[in-house]
Amino acid sequence: MKSLFARILTLLVPVTPSVVADDWQVDPVESRAGIHVVSNFGDEEVFFSTEISAQAIRRAIQLVDWEEGFHAVTVVLTPGVSMDVSGSLDPQHGLSAMYRNQHEHREAVIREAPESVEQMEAILLAFIEPGDGWKDKWTFDFAEVPIRD
């Protein structure tokens, strides 16, 4: 599972010398509250909905062909605070979920990967509920993200 974690981090958080701590503020996904769908290994980003609801999440999840390619559905509650589910049902890629709080410089990756589209949907639905109940339903490994100048 660590190789999947490393691949997801490489796709979502590329490390380059020019990256600064507030780059997320200009990122088209992290900087805009709503539901985003990123497909084709990050090549296509669609701002799916400003509405963050169970119905909108279900529609976004169903829109994606989880059998082909590599996709992510990201729910950004407020700019800088998000949960995404990503991957493919292709065993070569697998599935994952990742939480980010850019304001607190914290990220977390789910310890046991989701095994189905339904589980990914359940993760996002729990995330939009008030409070942090999603942390009680699944185990995530949290890490402090170093601030890069």
C-alpha positions as CSV (number, residue, x, y, z in Angstrom):
1,M,0.0,0.0,0.0
2,K,2.9,2.4,0.5
3,S,3.7,2.4,-3.2
4,L,0.1,3.5,-3.9
5,F,0.5,6.2,-1.2
6,A,3.7,7.4,-2.7
7,R,2.2,7.5,-6.2
8,I,-0.8,9.5,-5.0
9,L,1.4,12.0,-3.2
10,T,3.5,12.4,-6.3
11,L,0.5,13.1,-8.4
12,L,-1.2,15.4,-6.0
13,V,1.7,17.1,-4.2
14,P,4.6,17.4,-6.6
15,V,7.8,18.5,-4.9
16,T,9.8,21.1,-6.7
17,P,12.2,23.8,-5.4
18,S,9.9,26.5,-6.6
19,V,6.9,25.3,-4.5
20,V,5.9,27.6,-1.6
21,A,3.6,27.0,1.3
22,D,0.7,28.9,-0.1
23,D,0.7,27.4,-3.6
24,W,-2.6,25.6,-2.8
25,Q,-4.3,29.0,-2.9
26,V,-3.9,29.2,-6.7
27,D,-4.6,25.5,-7.2
28,P,-7.8,25.2,-9.2
29,V,-9.1,22.4,-6.9
30,E,-7.9,23.2,-3.4
31,S,-8.7,26.9,-3.7
32,R,-12.4,26.5,-4.6
33,A,-15.1,25.1,-2.4
34,G,-17.3,22.5,-4.1
35,I,-16.9,19.1,-5.8
36,H,-14.2,18.6,-8.4
37,V,-13.6,15.6,-10.7
38,V,-10.0,15.1,-11.9
39,S,-9.5,12.4,-14.6
40,N,-6.9,10.9,-16.9
41,F,-4.1,10.9,-14.3
42,G,-4.6,14.6,-13.5
43,D,-4.9,15.9,-17.1
44,E,-8.6,16.8,-16.9
45,E,-10.1,18.8,-14.1
46,V,-13.8,19.6,-14.0
47,F,-15.4,21.8,-11.4
48,F,-18.5,19.6,-11.0
49,S,-20.6,21.5,-8.5
50,T,-20.7,24.4,-6.0
51,E,-23.4,22.4,-4.1
52,I,-21.9,20.1,-1.6
53,S,-24.6,17.6,-0.8
54,A,-25.1,13.8,-0.7
55,Q,-26.9,13.9,-4.0
56,A,-24.2,15.9,-5.7
57,I,-21.5,13.6,-4.4
58,R,-23.4,10.6,-5.6
59,R,-23.7,12.1,-9.1
60,A,-20.0,13.0,-9.3
61,I,-19.0,9.5,-8.2
62,Q,-21.3,7.9,-10.7
63,L,-20.0,10.1,-13.5
64,V,-16.5,8.6,-13.3
65,D,-15.6,5.3,-15.1
66,W,-13.7,3.8,-12.2
67,E,-12.8,0.8,-14.4
68,E,-10.5,2.8,-16.7
69,G,-7.8,5.4,-16.1
70,F,-7.0,7.1,-12.8
71,H,-9.5,9.5,-11.3
72,A,-10.2,11.6,-8.2
73,V,-13.3,13.1,-6.8
74,T,-12.5,15.9,-4.4
75,V,-14.8,17.6,-2.0
76,V,-13.4,21.0,-0.8
77,L,-15.5,22.2,2.2
78,T,-13.7,25.5,2.4
79,P,-10.6,26.5,0.4
80,G,-7.8,24.5,1.8
81,V,-9.8,21.8,3.6
82,S,-10.6,18.8,1.4
83,M,-11.1,15.0,1.1
84,D,-10.6,13.2,-2.1
85,V,-11.1,9.6,-3.1
86,S,-9.0,8.5,-6.0
87,G,-7.6,5.7,-8.1
88,S,-9.1,3.0,-10.2
89,L,-10.8,-0.4,-9.8
90,D,-7.9,-1.7,-11.9
91,P,-5.7,-3.6,-9.3
92,Q,-2.6,-2.0,-10.8
93,H,-3.8,1.3,-9.4
94,G,-6.2,0.6,-6.5
95,L,-8.2,3.1,-4.6
96,S,-7.4,5.5,-1.8
97,A,-8.7,8.5,0.2
98,M,-6.8,11.5,1.3
99,Y,-7.7,14.4,3.7
100,R,-6.0,17.8,3.6
101,N,-6.1,20.8,5.8
102,Q,-3.8,23.3,4.2
103,H,-4.3,25.9,7.0
104,E,-2.9,23.5,9.6
105,H,-0.4,21.9,7.2
106,R,-1.8,18.4,7.8
107,E,-2.6,15.6,5.5
108,A,-3.8,12.1,6.0
109,V,-4.1,9.0,3.9
110,I,-6.6,6.2,4.7
111,R,-4.8,3.3,6.3
112,E,-6.9,0.6,4.6
113,A,-7.8,1.4,1.0
114,P,-11.4,1.5,0.0
115,E,-12.4,-1.7,-1.9
116,S,-15.4,-0.3,-3.8
117,V,-16.9,2.8,-5.3
118,E,-19.6,2.5,-2.6
119,Q,-16.9,2.8,0.1
120,M,-15.4,5.9,-1.6
121,E,-18.9,7.4,-1.7
122,A,-19.4,6.6,2.0
123,I,-16.1,8.3,2.9
124,L,-17.1,11.6,1.1
125,L,-20.6,11.5,2.6
126,A,-19.2,11.1,6.1
127,F,-16.8,14.0,5.4
128,I,-19.5,16.5,4.6
129,E,-21.4,15.7,7.9
130,P,-20.8,18.3,10.7
131,G,-17.9,17.5,13.0
132,D,-15.1,15.0,12.5
133,G,-17.2,11.7,12.6
134,W,-15.5,10.5,9.5
135,K,-12.3,10.0,11.6
136,D,-14.3,7.5,13.8
137,K,-15.4,5.5,10.8
138,W,-12.1,5.0,9.0
139,T,-8.5,5.1,10.2
140,F,-6.3,7.7,8.6
141,D,-2.5,8.2,9.1
142,F,-2.0,11.9,9.7
143,A,1.2,13.8,9.0
144,E,2.4,17.3,9.3
145,V,3.3,18.7,5.9
146,P,6.6,20.6,6.0
147,I,6.3,24.3,5.0
148,R,8.5,24.8,2.0
149,D,9.9,28.3,1.2
